[in-house]
């Protein structure tokens, strides 16, 4: 039986959408999965039905002013009916966020997504890739996996003057692919 994996995200400038696409690439490495990618601003009744039947739902949002975007928050509030009926209980959940600065308080956005999932009774999957170990004055490079050292979910960074054609950098996108592959593998094992 095919596992249904869905990502629902908001992207203000295209960077978060690029990360979502990389997560999809990683998910598709797992055999027997169907992957759906939904823009939180454009959900139809059919899309909501697909989310309700998904085995895993991954949340994605840019971090603006220390939290998820208003458009992602609007999506989250629309899930209240599902919350009241425990529709998403025991589904796999995960989250990712992108911001222009290296920290950008993305942790607050990921914690918001985690709490949203917990309120729905979902099972959270975090990042499992070790962060690079730095010594002395060695600087982080853009090709490193989990270069921002975040484990509660996936955190990526895109310079605000760089378009989504060149940012986030290669290491962040590979981190996203590995994160997607992890989510798909865990979903296959647990469902």
C-alpha positions, 0 to 999 in steps of 0.5 A: 500500500502506498504511503501518502506524504504531504507538505503544506508550506507558505513561501513569501519570496520563493526560498521556502518553496525551493526547500519544500521541493528539495524535501519532496526529492528526498521523500521520493527516494523511498519506494511506495510513496505518493508525495503531494506539495501544497501551497498553504494559500491555495488549498482546495477542499480536495487538498484538505481531503488529501491532507486528512488521508496523508500518513505524514504531513510536513509543515513549512514556513519562512520565519518572519519577525521571529515566527511563522508567516501570517499566511502559514498561521492562517493555515494552522488556524484553519486546522482547528476543525480537524483538531476537534475531531482528532483527524490528524492523530497519529500521523507523522509530522515534521517542519522546516523554516527558512530565513535570511539570517543564520539564526533568524529565530527559526527555532521559534517557528519550528517550535510553533510547528512542533506544538501545532503537531502535538496539539493534533496528536501527531508524531514529530520527526526531527532532523538527524544529520549531525552538525559540522564540528568547528574548531578554532576559526574555521568558518561554516561553508555553504556546502555543509549538511545541517550547517546551522546545527538545528535538530527539532526540524530543518532550518535553512538560510538564504541571503535576503538579496539572493533569489531562490535561483541561487539560495538557499545554498547546496548544503541546505538543499541537501539537508532538505533532501536527507530530511525528506528521505528520513521522514519517508523512511520513518513513515514507511516503518511506522504506518 
